[in-house]
Amino acid sequence: MLELHDETVIYCGVPVDVAIELGHRLYKTAIFSGDAVWNAVDLHLEEFNISGFYDFPTSAYRESLAEIKSLVGLRFDRVPEMDAFITAMREGDDLQ
């Protein structure tokens, strides 16, 4: 079972060896690889079979944003309040 950031719960298939490793990392954020089935109408994840994972990087989000900024150039310079922008993205608000 995975709980996504939007609190959606997905039940997943997972090989025993991967499940044993995941058992040591309960309640931690991880990045998973595997095969997924998406609903083409609403783009929600319907099924996910995990084949592997790795630990989520623990760098501060501002470091991550700085790295993204270095990749996309000046586009972030037009965002006056980055925290408010990220919150709006997460909540699905209109991004002007």
DSSP file (Angstrom, degrees, kcal/mol; ACC not computed):
  #  RESIDUE AA STRUCTURE BP1 BP2  ACC     N-H-->O    O-->H-N    N-H-->O    O-->H-N    TCO  KAPPA ALPHA  PHI   PSI    X-CA   Y-CA   Z-CA
    1    1 A M              0   0    0      0, 0.0     2,-0.4     0, 0.0    10,-0.2   0.000 360.0 360.0 360.0 131.7    0.0    0.0    0.0
    2    2 A L  E     -A   10   0A   0      8,-3.3     8,-2.9     0, 0.0     2,-0.6  -0.959 360.0-150.7-118.6 138.8    1.3    3.4   -0.9
    3    3 A E  E     -A    9   0A   0     -2,-0.4     6,-0.2     6,-0.2     2,-0.1  -0.953  20.2-147.7-106.9 120.3   -0.1    6.8    0.2
    4    4 A L    >   -     0   0    0      4,-3.1     3,-2.2    -2,-0.6     0, 0.0  -0.283  30.3 -99.0 -79.8 168.7    0.5    9.5   -2.3
    5    5 A H  T 3  S+     0   0    0      1,-0.3    -1,-0.1     2,-0.1    -2,-0.0   0.768 125.6  56.2 -61.6 -25.9    1.1   13.1   -1.5
    6    6 A D  T 3  S-     0   0    0      2,-0.1    -1,-0.3     1,-0.0     3,-0.1   0.291 122.4-108.4 -88.3  12.2   -2.6   13.9   -2.2
    7    7 A E  S <  S+     0   0    0     -3,-2.2     2,-0.2     1,-0.3    -2,-0.1   0.504  71.5 145.7  73.3   8.8   -3.5   11.2    0.4
    8    8 A T        -     0   0    0     -5,-0.0    -4,-3.1     1,-0.0     2,-0.5  -0.549  42.6-139.5 -69.3 139.8   -4.7    8.8   -2.2
    9    9 A V  E     -A    3   0A   0     -6,-0.2     2,-0.4    -2,-0.2    -6,-0.2  -0.907  18.2-171.5-107.3 130.5   -4.0    5.2   -1.3
   10   10 A I  E     -A    2   0A   0     -8,-2.9    -8,-3.3    -2,-0.5     2,-0.5  -0.979  15.7-144.1-120.6 130.1   -2.8    2.7   -3.9
   11   11 A Y        -     0   0    0     -2,-0.4    37,-0.5   -10,-0.2     2,-0.3  -0.839  28.9-166.0 -92.9 129.7   -2.5   -1.0   -3.3
   12   12 A C  E     -b   48   0B   0     -2,-0.5     2,-0.4    35,-0.1    37,-0.2  -0.822  24.6-123.2-121.5 151.2    0.5   -2.3   -5.2
   13   13 A G  E     +b   49   0B   0     35,-1.5    37,-2.8    -2,-0.3    34,-0.0  -0.744  38.5 174.0 -83.3 141.3    2.0   -5.6   -6.3
   14   14 A V        -     0   0    0     -2,-0.4    37,-0.1    35,-0.2    35,-0.0  -0.971  32.9-112.8-152.5 133.6    5.6   -6.0   -5.0
   15   15 A P     >  -     0   0    0      0, 0.0     4,-2.5     0, 0.0     3,-0.3  -0.305  33.5-114.9 -63.6 152.1    8.0   -8.9   -5.1
   16   16 A V  H  > S+     0   0    0      1,-0.2     4,-2.3     2,-0.2     5,-0.2   0.886 113.8  53.3 -57.9 -43.6    8.9  -10.5   -1.7
   17   17 A D  H  > S+     0   0    0      1,-0.2     4,-1.5     2,-0.2    -1,-0.2   0.880 112.3  44.6 -63.2 -37.1   12.6   -9.4   -1.7
   18   18 A V  H  > S+     0   0    0     -3,-0.3     4,-2.5     2,-0.2    -1,-0.2   0.892 111.0  54.4 -71.5 -39.8   11.6   -5.8   -2.4
   19   19 A A  H  X S+     0   0    0     -4,-2.5     4,-1.7     1,-0.2    -2,-0.2   0.880 105.6  53.2 -61.5 -38.5    8.9   -5.9    0.3
   20   20 A I  H  X S+     0   0    0     -4,-2.3     4,-0.6     2,-0.2    -1,-0.2   0.928 111.0  45.9 -63.0 -44.8   11.4   -7.1    2.8
   21   21 A E  H >< S+     0   0    0     -4,-1.5     3,-1.0     1,-0.2    -2,-0.2   0.896 111.3  52.4 -64.5 -39.7   13.7   -4.1    2.1
   22   22 A L  H >< S+     0   0    0     -4,-2.5     3,-2.1     1,-0.2    -1,-0.2   0.814  96.0  69.8 -66.1 -29.2   10.7   -1.7    2.2
   23   23 A G  H >< S+     0   0    0     -4,-1.7     3,-0.7     1,-0.3    -1,-0.2   0.783  94.9  54.9 -59.1 -27.7    9.8   -3.1    5.6
   24   24 A H  T << S+     0   0    0     -3,-1.0    -1,-0.3    -4,-0.6    -2,-0.2   0.537 108.9  49.8 -80.5  -6.6   12.9   -1.4    7.0
   25   25 A R  T X  S+     0   0    0     -3,-2.1     3,-1.4    -4,-0.2    -1,-0.2  -0.009  74.2 156.7-123.8  28.5   11.7    1.9    5.6
   26   26 A L  T <   +     0   0    0     -3,-0.7     3,-0.1     1,-0.3    -3,-0.1  -0.263  70.0  14.6 -57.0 141.7    8.1    2.2    6.8
   27   27 A Y  T 3  S+     0   0    0      1,-0.3     2,-0.3     0, 0.0    -1,-0.3   0.698 101.5 116.2  66.0  23.1    6.8    5.8    6.9
   28   28 A K  S <  S-     0   0    0     -3,-1.4     2,-0.3     0, 0.0    -1,-0.3  -0.879  71.1-108.8-116.0 154.3    9.6    7.2    4.9
   29   29 A T        +     0   0    0     -2,-0.3    27,-1.6    27,-0.1     2,-0.3  -0.651  45.0 170.5 -82.3 135.2    9.4    8.8    1.5
   30   30 A A  E     -C   55   0B   0     -2,-0.3     2,-0.5    25,-0.2    25,-0.2  -0.917  33.6-122.6-139.7 164.6   10.8    6.7   -1.4
   31   31 A I  E     -C   54   0B   0     23,-2.9    23,-2.1    -2,-0.3     2,-0.3  -0.956  32.7-158.6-111.5 127.5   10.9    6.8   -5.2
   32   32 A F  E     -C   53   0B   0     -2,-0.5     2,-0.3    21,-0.2    21,-0.3  -0.763  10.6-161.3-111.0 150.6    9.5    3.7   -6.9
   33   33 A S  E     +C   52   0B   0     19,-2.7    18,-3.0    -2,-0.3    19,-1.6  -0.924  39.2  93.7-122.0 154.7    9.9    2.1  -10.3
   34   34 A G  E    S-C   50   0B   0     -2,-0.3     2,-0.4    16,-0.3    16,-0.2  -0.989  71.5 -46.6 160.6-162.1    7.6   -0.4  -11.9
   35   35 A D  E     -C   49   0B   0     14,-1.9    14,-2.9    -2,-0.3     2,-0.3  -0.885  51.0-171.7-108.1 134.8    4.7   -0.9  -14.2
   36   36 A A  E     -C   48   0B   0     -2,-0.4     2,-0.5    12,-0.2    12,-0.2  -0.889  19.8-147.2-127.2 155.0    1.6    1.3  -13.9
   37   37 A V  E     -C   47   0B   0     10,-2.5     9,-3.1    -2,-0.3    10,-1.5  -0.993  21.9-165.8-119.6 124.0   -1.9    1.5  -15.3
   38   38 A W  E     -C   45   0B   0     -2,-0.5     2,-0.6     7,-0.2     7,-0.2  -0.838  25.7-118.0-110.0 145.8   -3.4    5.0  -15.7
   39   39 A N     >  -     0   0    0      5,-2.7     4,-2.1    -2,-0.3     5,-0.2  -0.747  22.0-152.5 -78.4 119.2   -6.9    6.0  -16.3
   40   40 A A  T  4 S+     0   0    0     -2,-0.6    -1,-0.1     1,-0.2    -2,-0.0   0.701  88.7  53.4 -70.1 -19.2   -6.8    7.8  -19.7
   41   41 A V  T  4 S+     0   0    0      1,-0.1    -1,-0.2     3,-0.1    -2,-0.0   0.948 128.8  11.5 -81.5 -52.1   -9.8    9.9  -18.9
   42   42 A D  T  4 S-     0   0    0      2,-0.1    -2,-0.2     0, 0.0    -1,-0.1   0.406  94.3-126.6-110.6   2.4   -8.9   11.5  -15.5
   43   43 A L     <  +     0   0    0     -4,-2.1     2,-0.3     1,-0.2    -3,-0.1   0.697  56.1 149.3  61.8  24.1   -5.1   10.5  -15.5
   44   44 A H        -     0   0    0     -5,-0.2    -5,-2.7     1,-0.1     2,-0.4  -0.649  54.5-108.7 -86.6 146.0   -5.4    8.8  -12.1
   45   45 A L  E     + C   0  38B   0     -2,-0.3    -7,-0.2    -7,-0.2     3,-0.1  -0.591  38.8 173.3 -72.1 125.5   -3.2    5.9  -11.2
   46   46 A E  E     +     0   0B   0     -9,-3.1     2,-0.3    -2,-0.4    -8,-0.2   0.740  63.4  10.9-105.5 -32.0   -5.3    2.7  -11.1
   47   47 A E  E     - C   0  37B   0    -10,-1.5   -10,-2.5   -37,-0.1    -1,-0.4  -0.997  57.8-176.3-150.6 143.6   -2.7    0.0  -10.6
   48   48 A F  E     -bC  12  36B   0    -37,-0.5   -35,-1.5    -2,-0.3     2,-0.6  -0.960   8.9-165.3-147.3 126.2    1.0   -0.1   -9.8
   49   49 A N  E     -bC  13  35B   0    -14,-2.9   -14,-1.9    -2,-0.3     2,-0.3  -0.949  22.6-141.5-111.9 112.6    3.4   -3.1   -9.6
   50   50 A I  E     + C   0  34B   0    -37,-2.8   -16,-0.3    -2,-0.6   -32,-0.1  -0.538  29.1 167.7 -77.6 131.9    6.6   -2.1   -7.9
   51   51 A S  E     -     0   0B   0    -18,-3.0     2,-0.3     1,-0.4   -17,-0.2   0.542  67.6 -14.1-114.6 -16.2    9.8   -3.6   -9.2
   52   52 A G  E     - C   0  33B   0    -19,-1.6   -19,-2.7     2,-0.0    -1,-0.4  -0.980  56.1-166.7-171.1 173.7   12.3   -1.4   -7.3
   53   53 A F  E     - C   0  32B   0     -2,-0.3     2,-0.3   -21,-0.3   -21,-0.2  -0.978   5.5-157.5-161.3 165.7   12.8    1.7   -5.3
   54   54 A Y  E     - C   0  31B   0    -23,-2.1   -23,-2.9    -2,-0.3    -2,-0.0  -0.977  39.1 -85.6-148.3 158.9   15.4    4.0   -3.8
   55   55 A D  E     - C   0  30B   0     -2,-0.3   -25,-0.2   -25,-0.2     3,-0.1  -0.316  45.6-111.2 -65.7 142.4   15.4    6.5   -0.9
   56   56 A F        -     0   0    0    -27,-1.6    -1,-0.1     1,-0.1   -27,-0.1  -0.555  39.9-103.7 -71.7 133.0   14.0    9.9   -1.6
   57   57 A P        -     0   0    0      0, 0.0    -1,-0.1     0, 0.0   -28,-0.0  -0.296  24.1-148.9 -58.4 141.9   16.8   12.6   -1.5
   58   58 A T        +     0   0    0     -3,-0.1     3,-0.1     2,-0.0    -2,-0.0   0.203  48.4 133.2-101.0  16.0   16.7   14.6    1.7
   59   59 A S        -     0   0    0      1,-0.1     5,-0.0     2,-0.1     0, 0.0  -0.307  68.2 -92.5 -64.7 151.6   18.0   17.8    0.4
   60   60 A A    >>  -     0   0    0      1,-0.1     4,-1.8     4,-0.0     3,-0.6  -0.296  31.5-119.4 -63.3 148.1   16.1   20.9    1.4
   61   61 A Y  H 3> S+     0   0    0      1,-0.2     4,-2.6     2,-0.2     5,-0.2   0.825 113.1  59.2 -63.8 -29.5   13.4   22.0   -1.0
   62   62 A R  H 3> S+     0   0    0      2,-0.2     4,-2.1     1,-0.2    -1,-0.2   0.875 104.6  50.8 -66.6 -34.8   15.1   25.4   -1.6
   63   63 A E  H <> S+     0   0    0     -3,-0.6     4,-2.0     2,-0.2    -2,-0.2   0.912 110.4  49.7 -64.8 -41.7   18.2   23.5   -2.8
   64   64 A S  H  X S+     0   0    0     -4,-1.8     4,-2.4     1,-0.2    -2,-0.2   0.913 110.3  49.8 -62.9 -43.1   16.0   21.5   -5.2
   65   65 A L  H  X S+     0   0    0     -4,-2.6     4,-2.9     1,-0.2    -1,-0.2   0.889 108.4  53.3 -63.8 -38.2   14.4   24.6   -6.5
   66   66 A A  H  X S+     0   0    0     -4,-2.1     4,-1.9     2,-0.2    -1,-0.2   0.894 109.5  48.9 -63.0 -38.7   17.8   26.2   -7.1
   67   67 A E  H  X S+     0   0    0     -4,-2.0     4,-0.9     2,-0.2    -2,-0.2   0.915 112.1  47.9 -66.7 -42.2   18.8   23.2   -9.1
   68   68 A I  H >X S+     0   0    0     -4,-2.4     4,-2.0     1,-0.2     3,-0.9   0.916 109.3  54.3 -62.1 -42.5   15.6   23.3  -11.1
   69   69 A K  H 3X S+     0   0    0     -4,-2.9     4,-1.3     1,-0.3    -1,-0.2   0.882 103.2  55.9 -59.3 -39.2   16.2   27.0  -11.7
   70   70 A S  H 3< S+     0   0    0     -4,-1.9    -1,-0.3     1,-0.2    -2,-0.2   0.779 111.7  45.1 -65.0 -24.2   19.6   26.3  -13.1
   71   71 A L  H << S+     0   0    0     -4,-0.9    -2,-0.2    -3,-0.9    -1,-0.2   0.801 118.4  38.5 -88.0 -31.6   18.0   24.0  -15.6
   72   72 A V  H >< S-     0   0    0     -4,-2.0     3,-0.9     1,-0.3     2,-0.2   0.398  95.5-147.4-105.7   2.9   15.1   26.2  -16.7
   73   73 A G  G ><  -     0   0    0     -4,-1.3     3,-0.7     1,-0.2    -1,-0.3  -0.441  61.1  -8.3  77.5-138.4   16.8   29.5  -16.8
   74   74 A L  G >> S+     0   0    0      1,-0.2     3,-1.3    -2,-0.2     4,-0.5   0.400  99.7 100.6 -84.0   1.6   15.1   32.8  -15.9
   75   75 A R  G X4 S+     0   0    0     -3,-0.9     3,-0.8     1,-0.3    -1,-0.2   0.834  81.9  52.1 -60.6 -32.9   11.5   31.5  -15.8
   76   76 A F  G X4 S+     0   0    0     -3,-0.7     3,-1.8     1,-0.2    -1,-0.3   0.690  91.6  76.6 -76.0 -17.1   11.5   31.4  -12.0
   77   77 A D  G <4 S+     0   0    0     -3,-1.3    -1,-0.2     1,-0.3    -2,-0.2   0.771  89.1  58.3 -64.0 -23.7   12.7   35.0  -11.8
   78   78 A R  G << S+     0   0    0     -3,-0.8    -1,-0.3    -4,-0.5    -2,-0.2   0.461  84.6  92.2 -84.9  -0.4    9.1   36.1  -12.6
   79   79 A V    <   -     0   0    0     -3,-1.8     3,-0.3     1,-0.2    -1,-0.0  -0.838  56.3-172.1 -96.6 107.6    7.8   34.3   -9.5
   80   80 A P  S    S+     0   0    0      0, 0.0     2,-0.5     0, 0.0    -1,-0.2   0.889  77.8  30.8 -70.1 -39.4    7.7   36.8   -6.7
   81   81 A E     >  -     0   0    0      1,-0.2     4,-2.1     2,-0.0     5,-0.1  -0.877  65.0-176.0-123.7  97.4    6.8   34.4   -3.8
   82   82 A M  H  > S+     0   0    0     -2,-0.5     4,-2.6    -3,-0.3     5,-0.2   0.889  84.1  53.7 -63.0 -40.9    8.2   30.9   -4.4
   83   83 A D  H  > S+     0   0    0      1,-0.2     4,-2.2     2,-0.2    -1,-0.2   0.921 111.0  46.2 -60.0 -43.6    6.5   29.4   -1.3
   84   84 A A  H  > S+     0   0    0      2,-0.2     4,-2.4     1,-0.2    -1,-0.2   0.870 111.4  53.0 -66.0 -36.8    3.1   30.7   -2.4
   85   85 A F  H  X S+     0   0    0     -4,-2.1     4,-2.1     2,-0.2    -2,-0.2   0.923 110.2  46.6 -63.5 -45.7    3.7   29.4   -6.0
   86   86 A I  H  X S+     0   0    0     -4,-2.6     4,-2.4     2,-0.2    -2,-0.2   0.905 112.2  50.8 -64.7 -41.9    4.6   25.9   -4.7
   87   87 A T  H  X S+     0   0    0     -4,-2.2     4,-2.1    -5,-0.2     6,-0.2   0.919 109.7  50.3 -61.5 -43.8    1.5   25.9   -2.4
   88   88 A A  H  X>S+     0   0    0     -4,-2.4     5,-2.4     1,-0.2     4,-0.6   0.892 110.0  50.7 -62.2 -40.4   -0.7   27.0   -5.3
   89   89 A M  H ><5S+     0   0    0     -4,-2.1     3,-1.0     1,-0.2    -2,-0.2   0.936 110.9  48.3 -61.8 -46.4    0.7   24.2   -7.5
   90   90 A R  H 3<5S+     0   0    0     -4,-2.4    -2,-0.2     1,-0.2    -1,-0.2   0.855 114.1  46.2 -63.2 -35.7    0.1   21.6   -4.8
   91   91 A E  H 3<5S-     0   0    0     -4,-2.1    -1,-0.2    -5,-0.2    -2,-0.2   0.450 112.7-116.6 -90.2  -0.1   -3.5   22.8   -4.2
   92   92 A G  T <<5 +     0   0    0     -3,-1.0    -3,-0.2    -4,-0.6    -4,-0.1   0.715  59.1 157.6  75.7  20.5   -4.3   22.9   -8.0
   93   93 A D      < -     0   0    0     -5,-2.4     2,-0.3    -6,-0.2    -1,-0.2  -0.270  54.0 -82.2 -73.9 165.0   -4.9   26.7   -7.9
   94   94 A D        -     0   0    0      1,-0.1     2,-0.8     2,-0.0    -1,-0.1  -0.525  41.1-148.2 -68.3 125.8   -4.6   28.8  -11.0
   95   95 A L              0   0    0     -2,-0.3    -1,-0.1     1,-0.1   -10,-0.0  -0.855 360.0 360.0-101.8 106.3   -1.0   29.7  -11.7
   96   96 A Q              0   0    0     -2,-0.8    -1,-0.1     0, 0.0    -2,-0.0   0.431 360.0 360.0 -98.7 360.0   -0.8   33.1  -13.3
